Amino acid sequence: MTARVLEHPPAEEIRLEEVLHALADPARLEIVRFLASSGREVPCSAIDLAVSKSTTTHHYRVLREAGVITQVYRGTAKLNGLRRADLDRLFPGLLDSVVNAVTAPRADTARASRPTP
């Protein structure tokens, strides 16, 4: 039996426009945020997205093909990891900026929710 291997772009082929496209969807941002906070590989089932299984599969594929995540099979589980080292080397600060923007409340939203005096 041969191991199932998924194709990933080599680091030198990762393009900023593809990474930004991959990060432009809220579900994919949630995946990236979760992977960044976990700091380890996790199975697809560890991240609960409010979309169908086929849509979830699509989101993981977009992230993998853009070079944002790695996906490897370990037994029957498909594990996902963030390509932090590659992304930090190619686009310094991008990943942290995206993750922080997703997790931090926006200033204009916080102001809008405050009662007026």
MDTraj code that builds the backbone (N, CA, C; nanometers):
import mdtraj as md
import numpy as np

residues = "MET THR ALA ARG VAL LEU GLU HIS PRO PRO ALA GLU GLU ILE ARG LEU GLU GLU VAL LEU HIS ALA LEU ALA ASP PRO ALA ARG LEU GLU ILE VAL ARG PHE LEU ALA SER SER GLY ARG GLU VAL PRO CYS SER ALA ILE ASP LEU ALA VAL SER LYS SER THR THR THR HIS HIS TYR ARG VAL LEU ARG GLU ALA GLY VAL ILE THR GLN VAL TYR ARG GLY THR ALA LYS LEU ASN GLY LEU ARG ARG ALA ASP LEU ASP ARG LEU PHE PRO GLY LEU LEU ASP SER VAL VAL ASN ALA VAL THR ALA PRO ARG ALA ASP THR ALA ARG ALA SER ARG PRO THR PRO".split()
xyz = np.array([
    [0.0843, -0.1170, 0.0000],
    [0.0000, 0.0000, 0.0000],
    [0.0897, 0.1245, 0.0000],
    [0.0631, 0.2170, -0.0890],
    [0.1428, 0.3388, -0.0956],
    [0.0788, 0.4474, -0.0103],
    [0.1644, 0.5310, 0.0460],
    [0.1155, 0.6407, 0.1291],
    [0.0505, 0.7470, 0.0410],
    [-0.0549, 0.8054, 0.0916],
    [-0.1221, 0.9141, 0.0199],
    [-0.0432, 1.0424, 0.0449],
    [-0.0061, 1.1082, -0.0641],
    [0.0724, 1.2306, -0.0539],
    [-0.0018, 1.3414, -0.1268],
    [-0.0143, 1.4541, -0.0607],
    [-0.0790, 1.5707, -0.1205],
    [0.0286, 1.6658, -0.1706],
    [0.0032, 1.7296, -0.2851],
    [0.1007, 1.8224, -0.3411],
    [0.0930, 1.9579, -0.2726],
    [0.2104, 2.0131, -0.2472],
    [0.2251, 2.1458, -0.1878],
    [0.3214, 2.2249, -0.2753],
    [0.2983, 2.3540, -0.2910],
    [0.3944, 2.4311, -0.3696],
    [0.5262, 2.4442, -0.2936],
    [0.6386, 2.4338, -0.3647],
    [0.7660, 2.4617, -0.2972],
    [0.7665, 2.6064, -0.2484],
    [0.8414, 2.6351, -0.1441],
    [0.8418, 2.7694, -0.0853],
    [0.8725, 2.8766, -0.1891],
    [0.9630, 2.8502, -0.2799],
    [1.0009, 2.9517, -0.3784],
    [0.8902, 2.9801, -0.4801],
    [0.7865, 2.8976, -0.4820],
    [0.6746, 2.9204, -0.5738],
    [0.5518, 2.9822, -0.5057],
    [0.5598, 3.0067, -0.3769],
    [0.4476, 3.0687, -0.3057],
    [0.4416, 3.2160, -0.3464],
    [0.3235, 3.2589, -0.3907],
    [0.3046, 3.3961, -0.4390],
    [0.2124, 3.4732, -0.3450],
    [0.2466, 3.5979, -0.3220],
    [0.1707, 3.6817, -0.2309],
    [0.0240, 3.6910, -0.2714],
    [-0.0046, 3.7101, -0.3990],
    [-0.1440, 3.7250, -0.4416],
    [-0.2254, 3.5987, -0.4145],
    [-0.1642, 3.4812, -0.4234],
    [-0.2358, 3.3575, -0.3929],
    [-0.2580, 3.3420, -0.2423],
    [-0.1593, 3.3826, -0.1639],
    [-0.1743, 3.3782, -0.0182],
    [-0.2856, 3.4731, 0.0254],
    [-0.2847, 3.5942, -0.0285],
    [-0.3884, 3.6912, 0.0074],
    [-0.5268, 3.6438, -0.0357],
    [-0.5361, 3.5836, -0.1529],
    [-0.6645, 3.5275, -0.1967],
    [-0.7113, 3.4196, -0.0990],
    [-0.6198, 3.3321, -0.0601],
    [-0.6552, 3.2241, 0.0324],
    [-0.7016, 3.2791, 0.1667],
    [-0.6437, 3.3904, 0.2094],
    [-0.6777, 3.4488, 0.3392],
    [-0.7993, 3.5402, 0.3334],
    [-0.8567, 3.5582, 0.2155],
    [-0.9673, 3.6529, 0.1975],
    [-1.1033, 3.5970, 0.2385],
    [-1.1088, 3.4737, 0.2817],
    [-1.2360, 3.4124, 0.3198],
    [-1.2409, 3.3934, 0.4712],
    [-1.3520, 3.4279, 0.5354],
    [-1.3612, 3.4149, 0.6820],
    [-1.3385, 3.2726, 0.7336],
    [-1.3857, 3.1724, 0.6628],
    [-1.3658, 3.0337, 0.7083],
    [-1.2180, 2.9965, 0.7019],
    [-1.1505, 3.0381, 0.5958],
    [-1.0080, 3.0080, 0.5837],
    [-0.9278, 3.0865, 0.6880],
    [-0.9703, 3.2087, 0.7174],
    [-0.9048, 3.2849, 0.8241],
    [-0.9204, 3.2140, 0.9582],
    [-1.0352, 3.1558, 0.9815],
    [-1.0578, 3.0814, 1.1060],
    [-0.9634, 2.9622, 1.1148],
    [-0.9439, 2.8920, 1.0043],
    [-0.8507, 2.7786, 1.0017],
    [-0.7102, 2.8275, 1.0357],
    [-0.6666, 2.9341, 0.9708],
    [-0.5323, 2.9878, 0.9937],
    [-0.5171, 3.0358, 1.1379],
    [-0.6172, 3.1044, 1.1901],
    [-0.6125, 3.1509, 1.3282],
    [-0.5981, 3.0335, 1.4256],
    [-0.6768, 2.9290, 1.4019],
    [-0.6721, 2.8114, 1.4888],
    [-0.5342, 2.7463, 1.4826],
    [-0.4822, 2.7281, 1.3609],
    [-0.3506, 2.6649, 1.3460],
    [-0.2412, 2.7504, 1.4094],
    [-0.2505, 2.8817, 1.3941],
    [-0.1503, 2.9710, 1.4534],
    [-0.1533, 2.9627, 1.6053],
    [-0.2723, 2.9558, 1.6630],
    [-0.2826, 2.9510, 1.8092],
    [-0.2442, 2.8145, 1.8654],
    [-0.2656, 2.7082, 1.7868],
    [-0.2337, 2.5745, 1.8374],
    [-0.0844, 2.5460, 1.8296],
    [-0.0167, 2.5989, 1.7272],
    [0.1262, 2.5761, 1.7137],
    [0.1647, 2.4334, 1.6819],
    [0.0702, 2.3561, 1.6349],
    [0.0982, 2.2147, 1.6030],
    [0.0077, 2.1699, 1.4887],
    [0.0325, 2.0509, 1.4385],
    [-0.0556, 1.9939, 1.3368],
    [-0.1822, 1.9437, 1.4039],
    [-0.2955, 1.9661, 1.3376],
    [-0.4231, 1.9199, 1.3915],
    [-0.5044, 1.8541, 1.2807],
    [-0.5901, 1.7583, 1.3163],
    [-0.6782, 1.6993, 1.2156],
    [-0.7872, 1.7991, 1.1740],
    [-0.8414, 1.7787, 1.0566],
    [-0.9480, 1.8662, 1.0067],
    [-1.0630, 1.8761, 1.1064],
    [-1.0933, 1.7661, 1.1736],
    [-1.2072, 1.7630, 1.2661],
    [-1.1865, 1.8498, 1.3903],
    [-1.0638, 1.8935, 1.4163],
    [-1.0373, 1.9765, 1.5346],
    [-1.0903, 2.1182, 1.5179],
    [-1.1128, 2.1589, 1.3932],
    [-1.1579, 2.2948, 1.3662],
    [-1.3024, 2.2876, 1.3198],
    [-1.3914, 2.3415, 1.4010],
    [-1.5342, 2.3352, 1.3722],
    [-1.5751, 2.4567, 1.2882],
    [-1.5980, 2.4330, 1.1591],
    [-1.6435, 2.5396, 1.0699],
    [-1.7926, 2.5233, 1.0450],
    [-1.8624, 2.6334, 1.0280],
    [-2.0074, 2.6298, 1.0069],
    [-2.0397, 2.6172, 0.8585],
    [-1.9746, 2.5196, 0.7937],
    [-1.9988, 2.4937, 0.6514],
    [-2.0027, 2.3421, 0.6299],
    [-2.0465, 2.3011, 0.5116],
    [-2.0555, 2.1582, 0.4819],
    [-1.9164, 2.0953, 0.4727],
    [-1.9127, 1.9632, 0.4797],
    [-1.7852, 1.8923, 0.4720],
    [-1.7154, 1.9190, 0.3385],
    [-1.7913, 1.9225, 0.2292],
    [-1.7292, 1.9469, 0.0982],
    [-1.6739, 2.0890, 0.0897],
    [-1.7421, 2.1846, 0.1501],
    [-1.6922, 2.3223, 0.1512],
    [-1.5688, 2.3326, 0.2395],
    [-1.5679, 2.2625, 0.3516],
    [-1.4508, 2.2586, 0.4385],
    [-1.3305, 2.2038, 0.3620],
    [-1.3517, 2.0947, 0.2896],
    [-1.2450, 2.0348, 0.2090],
    [-1.1917, 2.1358, 0.1079],
    [-1.2812, 2.2096, 0.0456],
    [-1.2411, 2.3126, -0.0510],
    [-1.1532, 2.4179, 0.0165],
    [-1.1922, 2.4650, 0.1347],
    [-1.1147, 2.5680, 0.2041],
    [-0.9743, 2.5189, 0.2381],
    [-0.9628, 2.3958, 0.2853],
    [-0.8306, 2.3404, 0.3138],
    [-0.7473, 2.3296, 0.1867],
    [-0.8082, 2.2887, 0.0770],
    [-0.7359, 2.2754, -0.0498],
    [-0.6840, 2.4103, -0.0968],
    [-0.7668, 2.5147, -0.0881],
    [-0.7236, 2.6494, -0.1291],
    [-0.6033, 2.6933, -0.0453],
    [-0.6095, 2.6728, 0.0849],
    [-0.4982, 2.7099, 0.1719],
    [-0.3718, 2.6299, 0.1389],
    [-0.3868, 2.5007, 0.1142],
    [-0.2714, 2.4161, 0.0818],
    [-0.2101, 2.4567, -0.0512],
    [-0.2926, 2.4753, -0.1535],
    [-0.2412, 2.5086, -0.2866],
    [-0.1783, 2.6476, -0.2911],
    [-0.2198, 2.7359, -0.2015],
    [-0.1601, 2.8697, -0.1942],
    [-0.0292, 2.8682, -0.1154],
    [-0.0025, 2.7593, -0.0448],
    [0.1195, 2.7492, 0.0346],
    [0.1054, 2.7988, 0.1765],
    [-0.0180, 2.8149, 0.2229],
    [-0.0412, 2.8654, 0.3586],
    [-0.0329, 2.7524, 0.4615],
    [-0.0796, 2.6335, 0.4254],
    [-0.0775, 2.5195, 0.5180],
    [-0.0126, 2.3985, 0.4523],
    [0.0250, 2.3038, 0.5370],
    [0.0657, 2.1717, 0.4912],
    [-0.0438, 2.0744, 0.5322],
    [-0.0598, 1.9714, 0.4537],
    [-0.1523, 1.8633, 0.4884],
    [-0.0794, 1.7322, 0.4654],
    [-0.0766, 1.6479, 0.5680],
    [-0.0117, 1.5177, 0.5580],
    [-0.1028, 1.4121, 0.6181],
    [-0.0975, 1.2951, 0.5601],
    [-0.1723, 1.1827, 0.6150],
    [-0.0851, 1.1101, 0.7156],
    [-0.1418, 1.0853, 0.8336],
    [-0.0796, 1.0015, 0.9351],
    [-0.1822, 0.8952, 0.9671],
    [-0.1617, 0.7775, 0.9128],
    [-0.2635, 0.6737, 0.9235],
    [-0.3844, 0.7172, 0.8423],
    [-0.4991, 0.7191, 0.9041],
    [-0.6205, 0.7617, 0.8330],
    [-0.6521, 0.9092, 0.8551],
    [-0.5745, 0.9745, 0.9418],
    [-0.6000, 1.1160, 0.9711],
    [-0.5218, 1.2071, 0.8769],
    [-0.5865, 1.3133, 0.8343],
    [-0.5183, 1.4169, 0.7568],
    [-0.4882, 1.5305, 0.8533],
    [-0.3587, 1.5574, 0.8747],
    [-0.3175, 1.6607, 0.9682],
    [-0.2808, 1.7882, 0.8940],
    [-0.3160, 1.8990, 0.9537],
    [-0.2942, 2.0306, 0.8938],
    [-0.2008, 2.1104, 0.9817],
    [-0.1060, 2.1783, 0.9168],
    [-0.0134, 2.2640, 0.9888],
    [0.0091, 2.3926, 0.9109],
    [0.0420, 2.4960, 0.9814],
    [0.0682, 2.6255, 0.9210],
    [0.2122, 2.6287, 0.8698],
    [0.2323, 2.6825, 0.7508],
    [0.3679, 2.6949, 0.6961],
    [0.4297, 2.8262, 0.7448],
    [0.4341, 2.8418, 0.8769],
    [0.4788, 2.9667, 0.9374],
    [0.6206, 3.0036, 0.8952],
    [0.7140, 2.9110, 0.9002],
    [0.8536, 2.9443, 0.8671],
    [0.8649, 2.9960, 0.7240],
    [0.8005, 2.9278, 0.6301],
    [0.8050, 2.9711, 0.4901],
    [0.7392, 3.1073, 0.4730],
    [0.6203, 3.1250, 0.5309],
    [0.5478, 3.2513, 0.5149],
    [0.6205, 3.3667, 0.5834],
    [0.6779, 3.3428, 0.7013],
    [0.7515, 3.4487, 0.7709],
    [0.8776, 3.4887, 0.6937],
    [0.9414, 3.3922, 0.6299],
    [1.0613, 3.4230, 0.5520],
    [1.0255, 3.4990, 0.4252],
    [0.9194, 3.4561, 0.3570],
    [0.8804, 3.5179, 0.2297],
    [0.8110, 3.6528, 0.2486],
    [0.7241, 3.6613, 0.3494],
    [0.6419, 3.7809, 0.3713],
    [0.6468, 3.8177, 0.5191],
    [0.7597, 3.8747, 0.5647],
    [0.7772, 3.9037, 0.7078],
    [0.6616, 3.9858, 0.7653],
    [0.6061, 3.9359, 0.8750],
    [0.5004, 4.0073, 0.9455],
    [0.3598, 3.9843, 0.8931],
    [0.3453, 3.9284, 0.7743],
    [0.2117, 3.9110, 0.7157],
    [0.1240, 3.8207, 0.8017],
    [0.1736, 3.7044, 0.8347],
    [0.0926, 3.6081, 0.9091],
    [0.0516, 3.6637, 1.0455],
    [0.1450, 3.7232, 1.1168],
    [0.1107, 3.7804, 1.2475],
    [0.0086, 3.8926, 1.2327],
    [0.0240, 3.9757, 1.1303],
    [-0.0720, 4.0849, 1.1078],
    [-0.2114, 4.0305, 1.0816],
    [-0.2207, 3.9279, 1.0000],
    [-0.3504, 3.8686, 0.9660],
    [-0.4127, 3.8044, 1.0893],
    [-0.3364, 3.7262, 1.1615],
    [-0.3887, 3.6579, 1.2802],
    [-0.4307, 3.7602, 1.3854],
    [-0.3500, 3.8631, 1.4077],
    [-0.3849, 3.9649, 1.5068],
    [-0.5064, 4.0447, 1.4638],
    [-0.5217, 4.0719, 1.3359],
    [-0.6378, 4.1458, 1.2872],
    [-0.7649, 4.0641, 1.3044],
    [-0.7532, 3.9349, 1.2926],
    [-0.8695, 3.8475, 1.3056],
    [-0.9088, 3.8322, 1.4516],
    [-0.8115, 3.8251, 1.5417],
    [-0.8429, 3.7968, 1.6811],
    [-0.8682, 3.9222, 1.7636],
    [-0.8157, 4.0357, 1.7209],
    [-0.8338, 4.1590, 1.7983],
    [-0.9624, 4.2293, 1.7563],
    [-1.0370, 4.2846, 1.8514],
    [-1.1574, 4.3593, 1.8128],
    [-1.1176, 4.4858, 1.7379],
    [-1.1927, 4.5191, 1.6378],
    [-1.1639, 4.6392, 1.5599],
    [-1.2039, 4.7623, 1.6399],
    [-1.1213, 4.8652, 1.6307],
    [-1.1458, 4.9884, 1.7060],
    [-1.2779, 5.0529, 1.6662],
    [-1.3097, 5.0546, 1.5362],
    [-1.4340, 5.1192, 1.4939],
    [-1.5564, 5.0411, 1.5415],
    [-1.5459, 4.9098, 1.5539],
    [-1.6564, 4.8282, 1.6047],
    [-1.6732, 4.8532, 1.7541],
    [-1.5622, 4.8618, 1.8265],
    [-1.5695, 4.8860, 1.9715],
    [-1.6323, 5.0225, 1.9985],
    [-1.5936, 5.1238, 1.9201],
    [-1.6507, 5.2567, 1.9383],
    [-1.7996, 5.2573, 1.9087],
    [-1.8389, 5.1861, 1.8049],
    [-1.9803, 5.1854, 1.7639],
    [-2.0682, 5.1177, 1.8685],
    [-2.0119, 5.0246, 1.9463],
    [-2.0934, 4.9525, 2.0437],
    [-2.1026, 5.0260, 2.1775],
    [-2.0232, 5.1308, 2.1952],
    [-2.0299, 5.2078, 2.3203],
    [-2.1540, 5.2971, 2.3210],
    [-2.2163, 5.3059, 2.4363],
    [-2.3325, 5.3978, 2.4435],
    [-2.2852, 5.5423, 2.4356],
    [-2.3631, 5.6246, 2.3726],
    [-2.3281, 5.7666, 2.3650],
    [-2.3708, 5.8359, 2.4931],
    [-2.2865, 5.9297, 2.5399],
    [-2.3171, 5.9977, 2.6668],
    [-2.4355, 6.0898, 2.6558],
])
top = md.Topology()
chain = top.add_chain()
for i, resn in enumerate(residues, 1):
    res = top.add_residue(resn, chain, resSeq=i)
    for name in ("N", "CA", "C"):
        top.add_atom(name, md.element.get_by_symbol(name[0]), res)
traj = md.Trajectory(xyz[None], top)
